[in-house]
C-alpha cells in the first residue's frame, strides 16, 4: 500500500509495478499550499523577498521544496548569489533540482541527521531560512539557534489527514495488503485513524528509527527501517522481505 500524498504517488507505483509487486494507492495526507496573496502570508512573502540576506536556506521536505521553489521563482527570476541551499533527503534535492536549485543533500532523511552534518556545526551569527509545513517538530530550529544561528521558519503548506468512509476503504482495499509504505510520522498517525483492523499485522516500511519507534509503540509487529524516504529506498527495504 502506497501512502504518499496523491501528487507523489506515481513514481512509487511505477517502481513497484516494474519490480513485480501489486501496488495499491491510499494517500494518507493531503498537502495544500498556503495562499501567498493573503494578509496571513505577509511574513512568508517578506522572508522570500529578503532571500539574499540569508547564509543558508533549508528545505525540510519534498513538499517544502516543490512549493517553496515555486514561491522563490515568483519573486526571484534569478536566484540570489552567496546562498547555500540545503535539502533534507534525496527526494527533496531532486525537487529542487527540477526547479533549477542545486542543493547540498544531508546524509540522512531527518532533522537529527542534518544536525550531524559538518556545515551546521559552527554557525556564529548566520541567518538561516527554514522552509517547512505548518506545525511539525521544532528540534531543528531550536538546535540551530542554540548553535548561534538566527533562524526564520516559514510554513508554505498545510498537511491534513485524508478522510475515508468505510465504504471508500472497502472499495479501495478489497482485501488486506501485505505491506504498507510510510514516509512520515504524520502519515503513521493518519493510518491509525482508519478502520483497517489488519494494519498492525502488515509489514510496515518506515524511513527512520524515530518513526519505527513510534510504530512499535502503536503495536505494529513487523517494522522495517528503510535507508530513507525515497521511492528507491522504500523498494529496497521491501525487497529484503520478498
Secondary structure, DSSP 8 states (H G I E B T S, - for coil): -B-S-GGGHHHHHHHHHHTT----B---EEEEE--TTSGGGHHHHHHHHTGGG-SEEEE-SHHHHHHHHHHHHHH-SS--TT-EEEESSHHHHHHHHHTT---EE-SSSSHHHHHTSGGGS--TT-EEEEEE-SS---HHHHHHHHTT-EEEEEE-EEEEE----HHHHHHH-SS--SEEE---HHHHHHHHTS--TTGGGSEEEESSHHHHHHHHHTT-SEEEE-SSSSHHHHHHHHHTT-
